Amino acid sequence: MSNVFGAKSTTDDVLAGMDLSGKRVLVTGVSAGLGVETARALVAHGAHVVGAARNLAKAKEATAGIHAQAANGGQLDLIELDLASLQSVRSCADALLADGRPFDVVIANAGVMRTPFGHTADGFETQFGTNHLGHFVLANRIASLIAPGGRLICLSSAGHRYSDVDLDDPNFERTPYDPSAAYGRSKTANILFAVEFDRRHKAQGVRAAAVHPGGIMTELGRHLAPGELEATVEKINAQSAAEGHPPFEFKSIPQGAATSVWAAFVANADDIGGRYTEDCQVSSVTDGLITPGTPGVRSYALDPERAKALWALSEKLVGERF
């Protein structure tokens, strides 16, 4: 695996010199932030991107400039997808299956963060239902469209360190709701989903990996209280200074999307399969102290037995076997 790329690499750095013409990619969440940049970079290198978004009007406006940057036959099409509604997820999957064209990569990029307590259309806690169960149903329903040699890339977060999944109370029916804990559960679920999807599909040549894009200023933080982000960064920097680490730096959106396209098209499949990646590298596993803003993945998020148990629970919750 190349060690050329790191935390400051951008999508264009990672894809420099690559011709993705003939590649077809599904990217969820193309109405803002990382999803738009991921789609732009791929189309600029010749890929045919199908961008999924809940609000197609917003997505159309957000991606308006992508066509002008297309190269080598690259193009972008849009499809409606509301991950907080399994009816919408299944309709989207049905449309893609009816179309029948394969995907080389599926990038499960969309998500919500630290939302107030609420439920999806199907009664699941908002973050778990949207970030995990929506993508769980979508990716499994269209798994037959992922071509041999293809990949599923699940966007997770260092926020997985907040909490493991709770297999006994996934919807906070008995646990006091905490938005950070709920976010952590959903992001751990994204990693565990990649672990089990990879195990189930690698014999057919399809691999899965999880990605932490880094700390980025996007719409994802819209539910944070005024001043909360600044206070968090100040706390992180105080801890970093005490431990002799440099201060935390936000990534730009092109830097944040770099690991997604790196995992999708650059990294060796055997190196990243069933793993957690960040800063265009496979992350090390540690259950010790991790300074916020520094790399590291918790072992519970890569536990294969935990991944199997989450898969079984997810099937039970959505009423489908895959």
N, C-alpha and C positions, 0 to 999 in steps of 0.2 A: 504494500500500500504506500502511496506517495505521502511524504511528510512535508511537501512543499507548502500546503495550505494550512491556515490557522485561523485564529479568532478575528483577524482583520481582513481576511480574504473576502472578496465580494463574489456575487454570482458570475460576473463577467470574468473575474480572475479564474474561477474554477472551470468555467466552460470555454476559456480561451482556446481557439483553434479547433474546437469541436464542431462537427457537422451533424446535427440531429435530424436532418431531413429524412422522412420516412418513419420517424418515431412518433408515437401517439401517446399522449399523457393526459390523465384526468387529474385536475387540481381542484380541491374544494376550497371555498372561501375566497373567491376572486373579486370581491367587492371592495377590498381595502388591504392595506399593509402587505404582509408577507405573501399572500396569495396573488396579489396583482404583480408584485415583483418577480415571483417565481414564474408566473405565466409569461411575463415580458421577456425574461431571460431565455426561457425555453423557445419561445416563438422567434426571438432574435437569432437563434442558432438553428432554425429550420424545423422545429418540432410542430406537430399539429396538437394544440392543446384544447381540451374540452374543459371549460371553466364552469364550476358549479357554484351557485349562490342562491341565497334565500330571496334576495331582492334583485331581480334581473335589471330593473331600471338603474339602480345604484351601480350594479356591476358593469353595465354597459357604459355608464359615464366614467367609472373608475378605470376601465380598460380601453378607453377611446384612443389613447395614443399608441397602443401596442401594435396595431396593424401597420403603422408607418415605420416601425422598427423591424418588421418581419424580414427574414432573409431565407434564401434557399427553399422557398415555398412554404415557410412557416405560416401558420394561421391559428386563429382563436375562434372557437364557437362557445356559446353559453347555453347552460341548461339549468333549470330551476331545481333547487334542493334546499329544503328546510330540515336540518338535522334534528330539530326539536319536535318533529312530527314523523312517526314511522310511516304514515300514509304517504307523505311526500317522499321519504327515502325510498319506499318501495316503488312509487311511480317513476322516480328518477332511474332506479335500477332497471325497471321494466323497459323504459325507453332506450336505455343503453343496450340491453340485451336484444331488443327488437332490431336495433340498428346493426348489431352483430359484429362490428369492427373491433379488433383486439386492441388492448392497451399494452404498451411496453412498461409503463410505470403508472401507478396510482399514488398520488400524494394527498394524504388525509390531513389537510392543513387547517381547515376551519375550526373555530372553537370560541368558547366564552370563558371569562375569568372572573372569579370572586363576585358572582352575581348575588343579589339579595335572595333569600330563601324563596323558592318557587318550584314549579313543576312544568315538565314538557306536556305536550298535548296528550301523551299516553300515561301521564301520572308519575313519571320518574323525576327525581331531583334534577334540577335544571342542568347543572354542570356535568354530572355523571351521564345523564340522558343524552345531552347534546354532544359532548366531547367524546364519549366512549360508545354508548349504545347506538347512536345514529350512524357512526362510522362502522361499527361492528356489523350492522345489518347491510349497509351499502357495500362494503368490501366483500363480505361473504356472498352476497347475492350476485355480484359481478365477477367473482373469483375466476369463473370459467373464461372470462374475457382477457385475463392477464396472460400474455404470451409466455411460452417457455423462455427462460432467461430474464423474465420481467421481475419487477419489484413492487412491493407495497411499502411506502414510507409514511410512518405515523408520527405526526408532530406531537411531542410531549413537552416537558419543561423541567427545569431544575426545581420547579414547584412540586415535583413528585416527592421531594424530600420532606414536605410538610406532613405527609401521611400516606400510609399504606391503604389499599382498598379495604373496605369493611364488607366482607361477604355475608355477614349476618344482618346488617342494617344499611344497605346501599342507599336508601332514600331518606336517611335521617328520621325515621319514624320513631326511634327510641333514643337517639343521640341528639343532644343540643346542637343546633346548626351553627357551624362556623364557616364563613365563606372561604377562608384560606385552606382549611382542612378539606372542604368539599372539592376545591380546585386540585389540591394535592392528590386526593383519591382518584379523580378523573384522569390526571396526568400519569399516575402510576398505572391506571388501567390501560392507557394508551401504550405503555411500554410492554405490559404483560400480554396485551393483544398481539403486538408484533412478535413477541417470543413464541406464542402458541401458533400463530398463523405461519410463521417461518417453519416451525416443526412439522406442521401438517402439509406444507406445500413444497418443501425443498427437494423432495424426491422427484417432483415434476419440473424442477428447475426454476421455481419461483421463490424468491427470498423476501423477507420483511425485516425492517429495522426501524428503530425509534430515533427521533431527532429532537435535540434541544437547540432552538435557534439562538439563544442568548437573550440578554436584557435589551429590549428595543422599545422605543416610544411609538406605539401604534394605538388604534382604537380599542385594542384588547383591554386597556387600562381604564376604560370609561366608567367602570363601577367603583373605582377607588375614591375615597373621600378626599376633599381638598387638603392638600399638604401632606397626605399620607405617603405618597411616593417619595417626596423630598425627605421626609423623616426616616423612611426606610433606608434610603441611600446614605444618609448621614450616619445611621447606625452601622451599616455595612462597612463604611469607610473607617469608622472608629475601630471596629474589630479588625479590619485589614491592617491598619496602621500598627495596632498592638501586636499583631503577629508578623509584622515585617513585610506585608504584601502591599503592592501598589494599590491606589484607589480604584474603585469600580468605575468602569466606563460603559456607557450605553453603546450598543452597536447601531450602525445605520441600517436601514431596511435592506439594502443590497448585501450587507455583511450578514444580517440575520437570516436571509434566505439562502445564503451560500451553502450551508450544510445540507439543506434539502436537496439542492441540485447535485451536490457532491455525492451524497448517498444514493441518489437516483441513477447517476450516469458515470461517475468517476471512480468511486471506491470499489475495491474488489468485493464481489458478492459474498465470498466465504468469510471475509474479514468482518463484514457488518451484519451478516445474517443472524437474527435473534439478539442483536446487541443494541446498545444505547450510544448515540453519537452526539458530539458537540464540537464546535470549533473545527469542523472538517477532520475530526479524528474519532476513533473509538474511545469511549471514556473508560477510565479505570473504576473498578468497584471498590467502594469503601463504606464501612459502617462506623468509622471514626468521625472526628470533628471535620467538617468541611466549611471553610470560610465562604460565606455567600459571595457569588461572583466568580468562584473558582470551580474547575471541573470536578466531576465525581458523580457516580450513580449508586444508589442504595441497592443492596443485594436482594431485598424483598421485591424490587421491581423487575428482577431478572429470574426469579425463582420459578423453575419450570412447573412444579406442582401447583404453585399459586396461580400460574397462568392457565393451567388446565381447569382449576376450580373456578376461576373467573369466567372462562369460556362456558362452562356448564351453567353457571348462574345466569350469564347473559342470554343464553339460549332459552332458559326458563322464563326470564323476564320478558323477552320479546316474542315468545311463543313460536320459535322456529328452531329447527335443528339444521346444522350445517356440517 
